[in-house]
Each structure stands twice: as structure tokens, then as C-alpha cells.
Amino acid sequence: MALQEGSWGYKANTPFRSVDELWSSLAYARANNCNLLANVGPKPDGSFPEEAVALLRGIGRRVRPLELQF
């Protein structure tokens, strides 16, 4: 799953998915005994977009209390 809508790489001015949307995809994958690949396309300078970092941190905050279940 690409974190930016409609792009597997970094694309300026393209919206990112929400934490709720990524959480829903993760829950679906978990329920179906699958893996979820969350793709983060780096910016031209090699850094990660702040929106992607915030999204992954948001998922981490939700997963951390449930880590024994994952």
C-alpha cells in the first residue's frame, strides 16, 4: 500500500492516506493472516516526507499497546 494516494514514489502536492485508512488496511491484513507493505517514497533529496513520518508514528502509537496480539 502506497502511503501517498495514486503514487508509489514521492509526488509533490499529492495527499497522503490517513492513519485510520492505514489502520483499517492493517487490521484487514491481520484478520486474513497477511502482511501489509507500507511504501514510503523518498523525496528527491532522499529524506522522507514529514507527512509519511507522522503517519507511521500514528500507526506505531496504535500498534504498541497491542504488540502481543500482532
CHARMM-style PDB file with segment names, atoms N, HN, CA, C and O in Angstrom:
ATOM      1  N   MET     1       0.848  -1.160   0.000  1.00  0.00      PROA
ATOM      2  CA  MET     1       0.000   0.000   0.000  1.00  0.00      PROA
ATOM      3  C   MET     1       0.897   1.227   0.000  1.00  0.00      PROA
ATOM      4  O   MET     1       1.758   1.377   0.867  1.00  0.00      PROA
ATOM      5  N   ALA     2       0.697   2.085  -0.956  1.00  0.00      PROA
ATOM      6  HN  ALA     2      -0.002   1.963  -1.660  1.00  0.00      PROA
ATOM      7  CA  ALA     2       1.441   3.342  -1.008  1.00  0.00      PROA
ATOM      8  C   ALA     2       0.816   4.320  -0.016  1.00  0.00      PROA
ATOM      9  O   ALA     2      -0.407   4.430   0.074  1.00  0.00      PROA
ATOM     10  N   LEU     3       1.659   5.020   0.719  1.00  0.00      PROA
ATOM     11  HN  LEU     3       2.653   4.930   0.646  1.00  0.00      PROA
ATOM     12  CA  LEU     3       1.133   5.977   1.692  1.00  0.00      PROA
ATOM     13  C   LEU     3       0.598   7.242   1.033  1.00  0.00      PROA
ATOM     14  O   LEU     3      -0.241   7.937   1.607  1.00  0.00      PROA
ATOM     15  N   GLN     4       1.082   7.542  -0.172  1.00  0.00      PROA
ATOM     16  HN  GLN     4       1.764   6.977  -0.638  1.00  0.00      PROA
ATOM     17  CA  GLN     4       0.531   8.657  -0.930  1.00  0.00      PROA
ATOM     18  C   GLN     4      -0.489   8.108  -1.905  1.00  0.00      PROA
ATOM     19  O   GLN     4      -0.251   7.078  -2.536  1.00  0.00      PROA
ATOM     20  N   GLU     5      -1.595   8.766  -2.035  1.00  0.00      PROA
ATOM     21  HN  GLU     5      -1.788   9.603  -1.523  1.00  0.00      PROA
ATOM     22  CA  GLU     5      -2.650   8.291  -2.926  1.00  0.00      PROA
ATOM     23  C   GLU     5      -2.205   8.390  -4.385  1.00  0.00      PROA
ATOM     24  O   GLU     5      -1.765   9.446  -4.838  1.00  0.00      PROA
ATOM     25  N   GLY     6      -2.324   7.285  -5.109  1.00  0.00      PROA
ATOM     26  HN  GLY     6      -2.682   6.427  -4.741  1.00  0.00      PROA
ATOM     27  CA  GLY     6      -2.049   7.274  -6.535  1.00  0.00      PROA
ATOM     28  C   GLY     6      -0.581   7.337  -6.924  1.00  0.00      PROA
ATOM     29  O   GLY     6      -0.274   7.654  -8.073  1.00  0.00      PROA
ATOM     30  N   SER     7       0.332   7.050  -6.013  1.00  0.00      PROA
ATOM     31  HN  SER     7       0.083   6.793  -5.080  1.00  0.00      PROA
ATOM     32  CA  SER     7       1.744   7.126  -6.356  1.00  0.00      PROA
ATOM     33  C   SER     7       2.560   6.167  -5.493  1.00  0.00      PROA
ATOM     34  O   SER     7       2.369   6.103  -4.279  1.00  0.00      PROA
ATOM     35  N   TRP     8       3.475   5.419  -6.128  1.00  0.00      PROA
ATOM     36  HN  TRP     8       3.629   5.472  -7.114  1.00  0.00      PROA
ATOM     37  CA  TRP     8       4.365   4.532  -5.391  1.00  0.00      PROA
ATOM     38  C   TRP     8       5.655   5.238  -5.011  1.00  0.00      PROA
ATOM     39  O   TRP     8       6.436   4.709  -4.220  1.00  0.00      PROA
ATOM     40  N   GLY     9       5.887   6.401  -5.550  1.00  0.00      PROA
ATOM     41  HN  GLY     9       5.253   6.830  -6.193  1.00  0.00      PROA
ATOM     42  CA  GLY     9       7.051   7.205  -5.203  1.00  0.00      PROA
ATOM     43  C   GLY     9       6.581   8.540  -4.665  1.00  0.00      PROA
ATOM     44  O   GLY     9       5.380   8.798  -4.582  1.00  0.00      PROA
ATOM     45  N   TYR    10       7.538   9.394  -4.297  1.00  0.00      PROA
ATOM     46  HN  TYR    10       8.514   9.183  -4.365  1.00  0.00      PROA
ATOM     47  CA  TYR    10       7.163  10.716  -3.793  1.00  0.00      PROA
ATOM     48  C   TYR    10       6.622  11.552  -4.938  1.00  0.00      PROA
ATOM     49  O   TYR    10       7.191  11.572  -6.030  1.00  0.00      PROA
ATOM     50  N   LYS    11       5.537  12.229  -4.685  1.00  0.00      PROA
ATOM     51  HN  LYS    11       5.075  12.212  -3.798  1.00  0.00      PROA
ATOM     52  CA  LYS    11       4.923  13.111  -5.668  1.00  0.00      PROA
ATOM     53  C   LYS    11       4.436  14.348  -4.917  1.00  0.00      PROA
ATOM     54  O   LYS    11       3.524  14.263  -4.093  1.00  0.00      PROA
ATOM     55  N   ALA    12       5.041  15.481  -5.202  1.00  0.00      PROA
ATOM     56  HN  ALA    12       5.781  15.549  -5.871  1.00  0.00      PROA
ATOM     57  CA  ALA    12       4.687  16.724  -4.508  1.00  0.00      PROA
ATOM     58  C   ALA    12       3.209  17.045  -4.698  1.00  0.00      PROA
ATOM     59  O   ALA    12       2.624  16.765  -5.744  1.00  0.00      PROA
ATOM     60  N   ASN    13       2.627  17.631  -3.673  1.00  0.00      PROA
ATOM     61  HN  ASN    13       3.102  17.858  -2.823  1.00  0.00      PROA
ATOM     62  CA  ASN    13       1.223  18.075  -3.695  1.00  0.00      PROA
ATOM     63  C   ASN    13       0.230  16.938  -3.906  1.00  0.00      PROA
ATOM     64  O   ASN    13      -0.850  17.142  -4.461  1.00  0.00      PROA
ATOM     65  N   THR    14       0.598  15.744  -3.461  1.00  0.00      PROA
ATOM     66  HN  THR    14       1.475  15.578  -3.010  1.00  0.00      PROA
ATOM     67  CA  THR    14      -0.306  14.598  -3.529  1.00  0.00      PROA
ATOM     68  C   THR    14      -0.681  14.222  -2.102  1.00  0.00      PROA
ATOM     69  O   THR    14       0.196  14.080  -1.250  1.00  0.00      PROA
ATOM     70  N   PRO    15      -1.975  14.059  -1.832  1.00  0.00      PROA
ATOM     71  CA  PRO    15      -2.390  13.759  -0.453  1.00  0.00      PROA
ATOM     72  C   PRO    15      -1.904  12.394   0.031  1.00  0.00      PROA
ATOM     73  O   PRO    15      -1.732  11.458  -0.751  1.00  0.00      PROA
ATOM     74  N   PHE    16      -1.693  12.313   1.327  1.00  0.00      PROA
ATOM     75  HN  PHE    16      -1.833  13.073   1.961  1.00  0.00      PROA
ATOM     76  CA  PHE    16      -1.320  11.063   1.975  1.00  0.00      PROA
ATOM     77  C   PHE    16      -2.570  10.407   2.534  1.00  0.00      PROA
ATOM     78  O   PHE    16      -3.566  11.074   2.814  1.00  0.00      PROA
ATOM     79  N   ARG    17      -2.504   9.119   2.690  1.00  0.00      PROA
ATOM     80  HN  ARG    17      -1.695   8.578   2.462  1.00  0.00      PROA
ATOM     81  CA  ARG    17      -3.612   8.400   3.316  1.00  0.00      PROA
ATOM     82  C   ARG    17      -3.687   8.796   4.791  1.00  0.00      PROA
ATOM     83  O   ARG    17      -2.731   9.344   5.339  1.00  0.00      PROA
ATOM     84  N   SER    18      -4.792   8.527   5.410  1.00  0.00      PROA
ATOM     85  HN  SER    18      -5.569   8.082   4.965  1.00  0.00      PROA
ATOM     86  CA  SER    18      -4.966   8.867   6.822  1.00  0.00      PROA
ATOM     87  C   SER    18      -4.515   7.693   7.697  1.00  0.00      PROA
ATOM     88  O   SER    18      -4.391   6.559   7.234  1.00  0.00      PROA
ATOM     89  N   VAL    19      -4.276   7.997   8.961  1.00  0.00      PROA
ATOM     90  HN  VAL    19      -4.376   8.918   9.337  1.00  0.00      PROA
ATOM     91  CA  VAL    19      -3.935   6.944   9.920  1.00  0.00      PROA
ATOM     92  C   VAL    19      -5.080   5.932   9.987  1.00  0.00      PROA
ATOM     93  O   VAL    19      -4.836   4.727  10.044  1.00  0.00      PROA
ATOM     94  N   ASP    20      -6.314   6.409   9.980  1.00  0.00      PROA
ATOM     95  HN  ASP    20      -6.512   7.388   9.934  1.00  0.00      PROA
ATOM     96  CA  ASP    20      -7.464   5.498  10.038  1.00  0.00      PROA
ATOM     97  C   ASP    20      -7.508   4.564   8.829  1.00  0.00      PROA
ATOM     98  O   ASP    20      -7.829   3.383   8.966  1.00  0.00      PROA
ATOM     99  N   GLU    21      -7.188   5.088   7.651  1.00  0.00      PROA
ATOM    100  HN  GLU    21      -6.927   6.047   7.539  1.00  0.00      PROA
ATOM    101  CA  GLU    21      -7.201   4.256   6.450  1.00  0.00      PROA
ATOM    102  C   GLU    21      -6.102   3.199   6.507  1.00  0.00      PROA
ATOM    103  O   GLU    21      -6.336   2.039   6.169  1.00  0.00      PROA
ATOM    104  N   LEU    22      -4.918   3.593   6.929  1.00  0.00      PROA
ATOM    105  HN  LEU    22      -4.729   4.536   7.204  1.00  0.00      PROA
ATOM    106  CA  LEU    22      -3.823   2.636   7.055  1.00  0.00      PROA
ATOM    107  C   LEU    22      -4.129   1.609   8.144  1.00  0.00      PROA
ATOM    108  O   LEU    22      -3.837   0.425   7.979  1.00  0.00      PROA
ATOM    109  N   TRP    23      -4.711   2.055   9.250  1.00  0.00      PROA
ATOM    110  HN  TRP    23      -4.948   3.017   9.384  1.00  0.00      PROA
ATOM    111  CA  TRP    23      -5.092   1.145  10.336  1.00  0.00      PROA
ATOM    112  C   TRP    23      -6.116   0.119   9.844  1.00  0.00      PROA
ATOM    113  O   TRP    23      -6.026  -1.061  10.184  1.00  0.00      PROA
ATOM    114  N   SER    24      -7.070   0.559   9.060  1.00  0.00      PROA
ATOM    115  HN  SER    24      -7.143   1.517   8.784  1.00  0.00      PROA
ATOM    116  CA  SER    24      -8.083  -0.349   8.519  1.00  0.00      PROA
ATOM    117  C   SER    24      -7.436  -1.404   7.622  1.00  0.00      PROA
ATOM    118  O   SER    24      -7.793  -2.580   7.693  1.00  0.00      PROA
ATOM    119  N   SER    25      -6.494  -0.994   6.788  1.00  0.00      PROA
ATOM    120  HN  SER    25      -6.203  -0.039   6.730  1.00  0.00      PROA
ATOM    121  CA  SER    25      -5.789  -1.942   5.918  1.00  0.00      PROA
ATOM    122  C   SER    25      -4.952  -2.919   6.731  1.00  0.00      PROA
ATOM    123  O   SER    25      -4.889  -4.104   6.403  1.00  0.00      PROA
ATOM    124  N   LEU    26      -4.317  -2.438   7.775  1.00  0.00      PROA
ATOM    125  HN  LEU    26      -4.368  -1.476   8.041  1.00  0.00      PROA
ATOM    126  CA  LEU    26      -3.526  -3.305   8.643  1.00  0.00      PROA
ATOM    127  C   LEU    26      -4.423  -4.314   9.366  1.00  0.00      PROA
ATOM    128  O   LEU    26      -4.074  -5.490   9.473  1.00  0.00      PROA
ATOM    129  N   ALA    27      -5.556  -3.865   9.852  1.00  0.00      PROA
ATOM    130  HN  ALA    27      -5.839  -2.910   9.765  1.00  0.00      PROA
ATOM    131  CA  ALA    27      -6.498  -4.762  10.532  1.00  0.00      PROA
ATOM    132  C   ALA    27      -7.029  -5.825   9.572  1.00  0.00      PROA
ATOM    133  O   ALA    27      -7.180  -6.985   9.955  1.00  0.00      PROA
ATOM    134  N   TYR    28      -7.312  -5.437   8.331  1.00  0.00      PROA
ATOM    135  HN  TYR    28      -7.190  -4.495   8.020  1.00  0.00      PROA
ATOM    136  CA  TYR    28      -7.782  -6.391   7.323  1.00  0.00      PROA
ATOM    137  C   TYR    28      -6.708  -7.438   7.046  1.00  0.00      PROA
ATOM    138  O   TYR    28      -6.992  -8.634   6.984  1.00  0.00      PROA
ATOM    139  N   ALA    29      -5.470  -6.973   6.880  1.00  0.00      PROA
ATOM    140  HN  ALA    29      -5.239  -6.002   6.930  1.00  0.00      PROA
ATOM    141  CA  ALA    29      -4.366  -7.898   6.625  1.00  0.00      PROA
ATOM    142  C   ALA    29      -4.191  -8.856   7.796  1.00  0.00      PROA
ATOM    143  O   ALA    29      -3.994 -10.056   7.604  1.00  0.00      PROA
ATOM    144  N   ARG    30      -4.262  -8.327   8.987  1.00  0.00      PROA
ATOM    145  HN  ARG    30      -4.422  -7.352   9.143  1.00  0.00      PROA
ATOM    146  CA  ARG    30      -4.109  -9.149  10.204  1.00  0.00      PROA
ATOM    147  C   ARG    30      -5.211 -10.201  10.293  1.00  0.00      PROA
ATOM    148  O   ARG    30      -4.946 -11.362  10.603  1.00  0.00      PROA
ATOM    149  N   ALA    31      -6.437  -9.792  10.023  1.00  0.00      PROA
ATOM    150  HN  ALA    31      -6.653  -8.848   9.772  1.00  0.00      PROA
ATOM    151  CA  ALA    31      -7.576 -10.703  10.109  1.00  0.00      PROA
ATOM    152  C   ALA    31      -7.496 -11.817   9.062  1.00  0.00      PROA
ATOM    153  O   ALA    31      -8.055 -12.898   9.252  1.00  0.00      PROA
ATOM    154  N   ASN    32      -6.801 -11.546   7.963  1.00  0.00      PROA
ATOM    155  HN  ASN    32      -6.347 -10.669   7.808  1.00  0.00      PROA
ATOM    156  CA  ASN    32      -6.696 -12.530   6.880  1.00  0.00      PROA
ATOM    157  C   ASN    32      -5.322 -13.194   6.813  1.00  0.00      PROA
ATOM    158  O   ASN    32      -4.952 -13.793   5.803  1.00  0.00      PROA
ATOM    159  N   ASN    33      -4.566 -13.072   7.928  1.00  0.00      PROA
ATOM    160  HN  ASN    33      -4.866 -12.586   8.749  1.00  0.00      PROA
ATOM    161  CA  ASN    33      -3.256 -13.707   8.042  1.00  0.00      PROA
ATOM    162  C   ASN    33      -2.313 -13.301   6.907  1.00  0.00      PROA
ATOM    163  O   ASN    33      -1.617 -14.133   6.325  1.00  0.00      PROA
ATOM    164  N   CYS    34      -2.312 -11.993   6.610  1.00  0.00      PROA
ATOM    165  HN  CYS    34      -2.878 -11.317   7.083  1.00  0.00      PROA
ATOM    166  CA  CYS    34      -1.484 -11.451   5.536  1.00  0.00      PROA
ATOM    167  C   CYS    34      -0.494 -10.433   6.089  1.00  0.00      PROA
ATOM    168  O   CYS    34      -0.593 -10.016   7.243  1.00  0.00      PROA
ATOM    169  N   ASN    35       0.439 -10.048   5.267  1.00  0.00      PROA
ATOM    170  HN  ASN    35       0.519 -10.387   4.329  1.00  0.00      PROA
ATOM    171  CA  ASN    35       1.361  -8.961   5.582  1.00  0.00      PROA
ATOM    172  C   ASN    35       0.889  -7.692   4.891  1.00  0.00      PROA
ATOM    173  O   ASN    35       0.165  -7.749   3.897  1.00  0.00      PROA
ATOM    174  N   LEU    36       1.298  -6.558   5.416  1.00  0.00      PROA
ATOM    175  HN  LEU    36       1.886  -6.512   6.223  1.00  0.00      PROA
ATOM    176  CA  LEU    36       0.986  -5.282   4.778  1.00  0.00      PROA
ATOM    177  C   LEU    36       2.296  -4.552   4.552  1.00  0.00      PROA
ATOM    178  O   LEU    36       3.038  -4.285   5.497  1.00  0.00      PROA
ATOM    179  N   LEU    37       2.573  -4.233   3.315  1.00  0.00      PROA
ATOM    180  HN  LEU    37       1.970  -4.450   2.548  1.00  0.00      PROA
ATOM    181  CA  LEU    37       3.753  -3.456   2.963  1.00  0.00      PROA
ATOM    182  C   LEU    37       3.320  -2.004   2.813  1.00  0.00      PROA
ATOM    183  O   LEU    37       2.524  -1.672   1.935  1.00  0.00      PROA
ATOM    184  N   ALA    38       3.846  -1.146   3.673  1.00  0.00      PROA
ATOM    185  HN  ALA    38       4.492  -1.415   4.387  1.00  0.00      PROA
ATOM    186  CA  ALA    38       3.535   0.285   3.609  1.00  0.00      PROA
ATOM    187  C   ALA    38       4.699   0.975   2.907  1.00  0.00      PROA
ATOM    188  O   ALA    38       5.779   1.111   3.483  1.00  0.00      PROA
ATOM    189  N   ASN    39       4.488   1.406   1.681  1.00  0.00      PROA
ATOM    190  HN  ASN    39       3.611   1.295   1.213  1.00  0.00      PROA
ATOM    191  CA  ASN    39       5.541   2.017   0.877  1.00  0.00      PROA
ATOM    192  C   ASN    39       5.642   3.514   1.153  1.00  0.00      PROA
ATOM    193  O   ASN    39       4.649   4.240   1.116  1.00  0.00      PROA
ATOM    194  N   VAL    40       6.882   3.960   1.434  1.00  0.00      PROA
ATOM    195  HN  VAL    40       7.689   3.370   1.464  1.00  0.00      PROA
ATOM    196  CA  VAL    40       7.164   5.381   1.622  1.00  0.00      PROA
ATOM    197  C   VAL    40       8.144   5.788   0.540  1.00  0.00      PROA
ATOM    198  O   VAL    40       9.291   5.340   0.535  1.00  0.00      PROA
ATOM    199  N   GLY    41       7.697   6.638  -0.378  1.00  0.00      PROA
ATOM    200  HN  GLY    41       6.766   7.002  -0.374  1.00  0.00      PROA
ATOM    201  CA  GLY    41       8.589   7.133  -1.418  1.00  0.00      PROA
ATOM    202  C   GLY    41       9.397   8.312  -0.898  1.00  0.00      PROA
ATOM    203  O   GLY    41       8.815   9.284  -0.417  1.00  0.00      PROA
ATOM    204  N   PRO    42      10.736   8.252  -0.983  1.00  0.00      PROA
ATOM    205  CA  PRO    42      11.542   9.366  -0.502  1.00  0.00      PROA
ATOM    206  C   PRO    42      11.449  10.579  -1.427  1.00  0.00      PROA
ATOM    207  O   PRO    42      11.158  10.460  -2.617  1.00  0.00      PROA
ATOM    208  N   LYS    43      11.701  11.734  -0.848  1.00  0.00      PROA
ATOM    209  HN  LYS    43      11.937  11.832   0.118  1.00  0.00      PROA
ATOM    210  CA  LYS    43      11.746  12.968  -1.637  1.00  0.00      PROA
ATOM    211  C   LYS    43      13.026  12.967  -2.481  1.00  0.00      PROA
ATOM    212  O   LYS    43      13.901  12.132  -2.251  1.00  0.00      PROA
ATOM    213  N   PRO    44      13.158  13.878  -3.450  1.00  0.00      PROA
ATOM    214  CA  PRO    44      14.351  13.893  -4.306  1.00  0.00      PROA
ATOM    215  C   PRO    44      15.669  13.982  -3.534  1.00  0.00      PROA
ATOM    216  O   PRO    44      16.695  13.501  -4.016  1.00  0.00      PROA
ATOM    217  N   ASP    45      15.657  14.589  -2.347  1.00  0.00      PROA
ATOM    218  HN  ASP    45      14.824  14.979  -1.956  1.00  0.00      PROA
ATOM    219  CA  ASP    45      16.898  14.694  -1.571  1.00  0.00      PROA
ATOM    220  C   ASP    45      17.167  13.454  -0.715  1.00  0.00      PROA
ATOM    221  O   ASP    45      18.152  13.418   0.023  1.00  0.00      PROA
ATOM    222  N   GLY    46      16.294  12.430  -0.806  1.00  0.00      PROA
ATOM    223  HN  GLY    46      15.494  12.460  -1.405  1.00  0.00      PROA
ATOM    224  CA  GLY    46      16.476  11.188  -0.072  1.00  0.00      PROA
ATOM    225  C   GLY    46      15.792  11.150   1.284  1.00  0.00      PROA
ATOM    226  O   GLY    46      15.753  10.095   1.918  1.00  0.00      PROA
ATOM    227  N   SER    47      15.255  12.263   1.743  1.00  0.00      PROA
ATOM    228  HN  SER    47      15.286  13.119   1.228  1.00  0.00      PROA
ATOM    229  CA  SER    47      14.566  12.289   3.040  1.00  0.00      PROA
ATOM    230  C   SER    47      13.121  11.820   2.879  1.00  0.00      PROA
ATOM    231  O   SER    47      12.563  11.811   1.782  1.00  0.00      PROA
ATOM    232  N   PHE    48      12.539  11.433   4.010  1.00  0.00      PROA
ATOM    233  HN  PHE    48      12.992  11.441   4.901  1.00  0.00      PROA
ATOM    234  CA  PHE    48      11.142  11.017   3.992  1.00  0.00      PROA
ATOM    235  C   PHE    48      10.249  12.223   4.241  1.00  0.00      PROA
ATOM    236  O   PHE    48      10.583  13.082   5.057  1.00  0.00      PROA
ATOM    237  N   PRO    49       9.125  12.297   3.552  1.00  0.00      PROA
ATOM    238  CA  PRO    49       8.189  13.402   3.789  1.00  0.00      PROA
ATOM    239  C   PRO    49       7.683  13.376   5.234  1.00  0.00      PROA
ATOM    240  O   PRO    49       7.407  12.307   5.780  1.00  0.00      PROA
ATOM    241  N   GLU    50       7.564  14.535   5.840  1.00  0.00      PROA
ATOM    242  HN  GLU    50       7.788  15.403   5.398  1.00  0.00      PROA
ATOM    243  CA  GLU    50       7.084  14.632   7.222  1.00  0.00      PROA
ATOM    244  C   GLU    50       5.707  14.004   7.386  1.00  0.00      PROA
ATOM    245  O   GLU    50       5.414  13.425   8.432  1.00  0.00      PROA
ATOM    246  N   GLU    51       4.861  14.108   6.371  1.00  0.00      PROA
ATOM    247  HN  GLU    51       5.098  14.578   5.521  1.00  0.00      PROA
ATOM    248  CA  GLU    51       3.521  13.505   6.434  1.00  0.00      PROA
ATOM    249  C   GLU    51       3.611  11.990   6.573  1.00  0.00      PROA
ATOM    250  O   GLU    51       2.837  11.382   7.312  1.00  0.00      PROA
ATOM    251  N   ALA    52       4.560  11.382   5.858  1.00  0.00      PROA
ATOM    252  HN  ALA    52       5.189  11.876   5.258  1.00  0.00      PROA
ATOM    253  CA  ALA    52       4.732   9.928   5.941  1.00  0.00      PROA
ATOM    254  C   ALA    52       5.261   9.522   7.313  1.00  0.00      PROA
ATOM    255  O   ALA    52       4.813   8.530   7.889  1.00  0.00      PROA
ATOM    256  N   VAL    53       6.207  10.285   7.830  1.00  0.00      PROA
ATOM    257  HN  VAL    53       6.571  11.091   7.363  1.00  0.00      PROA
ATOM    258  CA  VAL    53       6.751  10.002   9.163  1.00  0.00      PROA
ATOM    259  C   VAL    53       5.652  10.099  10.210  1.00  0.00      PROA
ATOM    260  O   VAL    53       5.545   9.240  11.085  1.00  0.00      PROA
ATOM    261  N   ALA    54       4.832  11.149  10.122  1.00  0.00      PROA
ATOM    262  HN  ALA    54       4.919  11.847   9.412  1.00  0.00      PROA
ATOM    263  CA  ALA    54       3.733  11.327  11.078  1.00  0.00      PROA
ATOM    264  C   ALA    54       2.728  10.179  10.964  1.00  0.00      PROA
ATOM    265  O   ALA    54       2.214   9.707  11.977  1.00  0.00      PROA
ATOM    266  N   LEU    55       2.451   9.738   9.764  1.00  0.00      PROA
ATOM    267  HN  LEU    55       2.869  10.122   8.941  1.00  0.00      PROA
ATOM    268  CA  LEU    55       1.523   8.626   9.545  1.00  0.00      PROA
ATOM    269  C   LEU    55       2.048   7.337  10.175  1.00  0.00      PROA
ATOM    270  O   LEU    55       1.303   6.625  10.849  1.00  0.00      PROA
ATOM    271  N   LEU    56       3.314   7.039   9.959  1.00  0.00      PROA
ATOM    272  HN  LEU    56       3.919   7.617   9.412  1.00  0.00      PROA
ATOM    273  CA  LEU    56       3.896   5.823  10.537  1.00  0.00      PROA
ATOM    274  C   LEU    56       3.984   5.899  12.057  1.00  0.00      PROA
ATOM    275  O   LEU    56       3.792   4.895  12.743  1.00  0.00      PROA
ATOM    276  N   ARG    57       4.273   7.078  12.580  1.00  0.00      PROA
ATOM    277  HN  ARG    57       4.429   7.893  12.023  1.00  0.00      PROA
ATOM    278  CA  ARG    57       4.278   7.241  14.044  1.00  0.00      PROA
ATOM    279  C   ARG    57       2.874   7.050  14.617  1.00  0.00      PROA
ATOM    280  O   ARG    57       2.712   6.470  15.691  1.00  0.00      PROA
ATOM    281  N   GLY    58       1.864   7.537  13.901  1.00  0.00      PROA
ATOM    282  HN  GLY    58       1.996   8.008  13.029  1.00  0.00      PROA
ATOM    283  CA  GLY    58       0.477   7.358  14.337  1.00  0.00      PROA
ATOM    284  C   GLY    58       0.087   5.891  14.394  1.00  0.00      PROA
ATOM    285  O   GLY    58      -0.595   5.460  15.323  1.00  0.00      PROA
ATOM    286  N   ILE    59       0.520   5.124  13.399  1.00  0.00      PROA
ATOM    287  HN  ILE    59       1.074   5.474  12.644  1.00  0.00      PROA
ATOM    288  CA  ILE    59       0.251   3.684  13.399  1.00  0.00      PROA
ATOM    289  C   ILE    59       1.013   3.018  14.543  1.00  0.00      PROA
ATOM    290  O   ILE    59       0.487   2.126  15.209  1.00  0.00      PROA
ATOM    291  N   GLY    60       2.243   3.451  14.765  1.00  0.00      PROA
ATOM    292  HN  GLY    60       2.671   4.175  14.224  1.00  0.00      PROA
ATOM    293  CA  GLY    60       3.040   2.894  15.859  1.00  0.00      PROA
ATOM    294  C   GLY    60       2.382   3.103  17.209  1.00  0.00      PROA
ATOM    295  O   GLY    60       2.420   2.222  18.067  1.00  0.00      PROA
ATOM    296  N   ARG    61       1.776   4.272  17.400  1.00  0.00      PROA
ATOM    297  HN  ARG    61       1.745   4.988  16.703  1.00  0.00      PROA
ATOM    298  CA  ARG    61       1.083   4.540  18.673  1.00  0.00      PROA
ATOM    299  C   ARG    61      -0.113   3.604  18.859  1.00  0.00      PROA
ATOM    300  O   ARG    61      -0.452   3.244  19.986  1.00  0.00      PROA
ATOM    301  N   ARG    62      -0.743   3.216  17.766  1.00  0.00      PROA
ATOM    302  HN  ARG    62      -0.468   3.509  16.850  1.00  0.00      PROA
ATOM    303  CA  ARG    62      -1.885   2.297  17.879  1.00  0.00      PROA
ATOM    304  C   ARG    62      -1.436   0.843  18.059  1.00  0.00      PROA
ATOM    305  O   ARG    62      -2.082   0.078  18.776  1.00  0.00      PROA
ATOM    306  N   VAL    63      -0.344   0.466  17.418  1.00  0.00      PROA
ATOM    307  HN  VAL    63       0.181   1.087  16.835  1.00  0.00      PROA
ATOM    308  CA  VAL    63       0.127  -0.920  17.470  1.00  0.00      PROA
ATOM    309  C   VAL    63       0.806  -1.227  18.804  1.00  0.00      PROA
ATOM    310  O   VAL    63       0.650  -2.322  19.343  1.00  0.00      PROA
ATOM    311  N   ARG    64       1.547  -0.278  19.327  1.00  0.00      PROA
ATOM    312  HN  ARG    64       1.674   0.612  18.889  1.00  0.00      PROA
ATOM    313  CA  ARG    64       2.353  -0.519  20.532  1.00  0.00      PROA
ATOM    314  C   ARG    64       1.558  -1.181  21.664  1.00  0.00      PROA
ATOM    315  O   ARG    64       2.032  -2.173  22.217  1.00  0.00      PROA
ATOM    316  N   PRO    65       0.370  -0.680  22.036  1.00  0.00      PROA
ATOM    317  CA  PRO    65      -0.369  -1.335  23.127  1.00  0.00      PROA
ATOM    318  C   PRO    65      -0.851  -2.753  22.760  1.00  0.00      PROA
ATOM    319  O   PRO    65      -1.184  -3.541  23.645  1.00  0.00      PROA
ATOM    320  N   LEU    66      -0.887  -3.067  21.484  1.00  0.00      PROA
ATOM    321  HN  LEU    66      -0.617  -2.426  20.765  1.00  0.00      PROA
ATOM    322  CA  LEU    66      -1.386  -4.367  21.025  1.00  0.00      PROA
ATOM    323  C   LEU    66      -0.284  -5.300  20.552  1.00  0.00      PROA
ATOM    324  O   LEU    66      -0.579  -6.331  19.948  1.00  0.00      PROA
ATOM    325  N   GLU    67       0.965  -4.972  20.808  1.00  0.00      PROA
ATOM    326  HN  GLU    67       1.204  -4.135  21.299  1.00  0.00      PROA
ATOM    327  CA  GLU    67       2.072  -5.691  20.198  1.00  0.00      PROA
ATOM    328  C   GLU    67       2.047  -7.201  20.461  1.00  0.00      PROA
ATOM    329  O   GLU    67       2.518  -7.971  19.624  1.00  0.00      PROA
ATOM    330  N   LEU    68       1.523  -7.630  21.572  1.00  0.00      PROA
ATOM    331  HN  LEU    68       1.139  -7.005  22.252  1.00  0.00      PROA
ATOM    332  CA  LEU    68       1.456  -9.072  21.827  1.00  0.00      PROA
ATOM    333  C   LEU    68       0.430  -9.745  20.921  1.00  0.00      PROA
ATOM    334  O   LEU    68       0.526 -10.943  20.657  1.00  0.00      PROA
ATOM    335  N   GLN    69      -0.544  -8.985  20.445  1.00  0.00      PROA
ATOM    336  HN  GLN    69      -0.622  -8.011  20.659  1.00  0.00      PROA
ATOM    337  CA  GLN    69      -1.551  -9.540  19.545  1.00  0.00      PROA
ATOM    338  C   GLN    69      -1.084  -9.562  18.108  1.00  0.00      PROA
ATOM    339  O   GLN    69      -1.630 -10.305  17.293  1.00  0.00      PROA
ATOM    340  N   PHE    70      -0.091  -8.764  17.783  1.00  0.00      PROA
ATOM    341  HN  PHE    70       0.352  -8.160  18.446  1.00  0.00      PROA
ATOM    342  CA  PHE    70       0.439  -8.728  16.416  1.00  0.00      PROA
ATOM    343  C   PHE    70       1.618  -9.610  16.376  1.00  0.00      PROA
ATOM    344  OT1 PHE    70       2.247  -9.752  15.327  1.00  0.00      PROA
TER     345      PHE     70
END
